[in-house]
Every structure is written in C-alpha cells, then in structure tokens.
Amino acid sequence: MATVFKVLGQVIPAATTLTTLYTAAAPAVVSTIVVCNQATTTATYRISVRVAAAADTTKQYIAYDVSVAGNDSTALTLGITMASTDVISVYSSTATTSFTAFGSEIS
C-alpha cells in the first residue's frame, strides 16, 4: 500500500454556510486542520466529520462555535481516520476564515 502525504483540501466558506473541506476518495488520515481568521475581529467555526457523506447532524461535530481571534490561526492535530466517501465539512461565522487540511491518502 502506498501512502501519499499532501494538502487534502483548502477552502474559505461563505459566512454561515456549511462547506465541504475534503471528501475521501480512498482511505485517508487527516493529521491537521488549520483554521485561519483573516479578519481583525473574532470569528467562530465548526468542523464536522460526515461518515459516508451522511446528512448533517449534531453528532458529527468535533468543533462547534469555537472562537478564533482576529488575525490568528488555530492548528488542530487530530489524526482523523476516514474511509472512502467520508466528508469533512466546515463552517464559519464570517467569510474571512480559511481552512486547510493536511494528511495522507492510502492506496
């Protein structure tokens, strides 16, 4: 089995809009998600892991309305294991928060 380390996804979602950050095409491990608030004011964010692309429900959230200060970043080292078709979705209170997922795909 080959393991490829890479940037798995990057997105700046529209304000208050749940947006896909990464959909696993094969088994994967998301090692770190970085949340970057590019505004001068505090923002809140959410991150969910949707098994097999299931509809959004509260049980899927690993972060919910967490604050990130203006002009600041938060790195979450998580080690999320994902099967094919699992989805990581993100949400922010503003349109100035970016999300980047780093990890590896296994084939």
C-alpha positions in Angstrom: 0.0 0.0 0.0 1.2 3.5 -0.9 0.8 6.5 1.3 0.8 9.9 -0.2 1.3 12.9 2.2 -0.4 16.1 0.9 -2.6 19.1 1.4 -6.0 17.4 1.3 -8.2 20.5 1.0 -8.4 24.2 1.3 -11.5 26.4 1.4 -12.8 29.8 2.5 -16.6 29.2 3.0 -19.2 31.8 2.7 -20.4 33.2 6.0 -22.7 30.8 7.9 -22.5 28.2 5.2 -21.6 24.5 5.8 -19.0 23.7 3.1 -17.0 20.6 2.2 -13.3 20.8 3.0 -12.4 17.3 2.0 -14.1 14.2 0.6 -12.0 11.0 0.9 -11.7 9.2 -2.4 -9.8 6.4 -0.7 -8.8 5.6 2.9 -7.1 8.7 4.4 -5.8 10.2 7.6 -6.3 13.9 8.2 -3.4 14.8 10.6 -4.0 18.5 11.0 -6.6 21.1 10.2 -5.6 24.8 10.3 -8.2 27.4 10.9 -7.1 31.0 9.9 -9.1 34.1 10.7 -8.1 36.7 8.2 -10.2 39.5 9.7 -9.4 41.8 12.6 -12.5 40.6 14.6 -13.1 37.3 16.4 -14.9 34.6 14.3 -16.4 31.2 15.3 -16.0 28.0 13.4 -17.4 24.5 13.2 -15.9 21.2 11.9 -17.9 18.0 11.3 -17.0 14.5 10.1 -19.8 13.0 8.0 -19.4 9.2 7.6 -20.3 8.1 4.1 -21.4 11.6 3.3 -24.3 11.4 5.6 -26.7 14.4 6.0 -25.5 17.0 8.6 -26.4 16.1 12.2 -25.1 17.4 15.6 -23.4 14.1 16.5 -20.8 14.6 13.7 -19.3 17.8 15.1 -15.8 17.7 16.5 -15.7 21.5 17.0 -18.8 23.7 17.4 -18.8 27.5 17.6 -15.2 27.6 18.7 -13.7 31.2 18.8 -10.6 32.2 16.9 -9.3 35.7 17.5 -8.8 38.2 14.7 -5.7 37.8 12.6 -4.9 34.5 14.3 -4.7 30.8 13.4 -5.5 27.6 15.3 -3.9 24.3 14.3 -5.8 21.2 15.4 -3.7 18.0 15.3 -6.3 15.3 15.2 -5.4 12.1 13.3 -8.9 11.7 11.8 -9.2 8.3 10.0 -11.5 8.4 7.0 -13.0 5.7 4.7 -13.8 6.3 1.1 -16.7 8.8 0.8 -16.3 10.3 4.3 -16.5 14.1 4.3 -15.1 16.8 6.5 -17.3 19.9 6.4 -16.5 23.4 7.9 -18.5 26.5 8.8 -17.5 30.0 9.9 -19.4 32.9 11.2 -17.6 35.1 8.7 -16.4 34.9 5.1 -12.8 35.6 6.1 -11.9 32.3 7.7 -9.9 29.8 5.8 -9.5 26.1 6.5 -6.6 23.8 5.4 -6.5 20.0 5.9 -3.1 18.2 5.8 -2.7 14.4 5.8 -2.2 11.3 3.8 -4.2 9.2 1.4 -3.6 5.4 1.3 -3.9 3.4 -1.8 
